[in-house]
């Protein structure tokens, strides 16, 4: 994990509900899930379980310091 990833994970970790509210209107943070995806050799940054109007949902956050031409593919693979 790079310094950028660590800093961003720390920031969202101390203000989870704030980030959820900013990104997903009406959502409530429920819990953090493992971002260790079996289909990838590297871990994701954050995977959270949310509730949107009492329905369970997932929010997957990835932090990227530089442009990555393969980001769409990486997200699809996760």
Secondary structure, 3 states (H helix, E strand, C coil): CCHHHHHHHHHHHHCHHHHHHHHCCCEEEEEEECCCCCCCCCCCCEEEEEEECCEEEEEEECCCCCCCCCHHHHHHHC
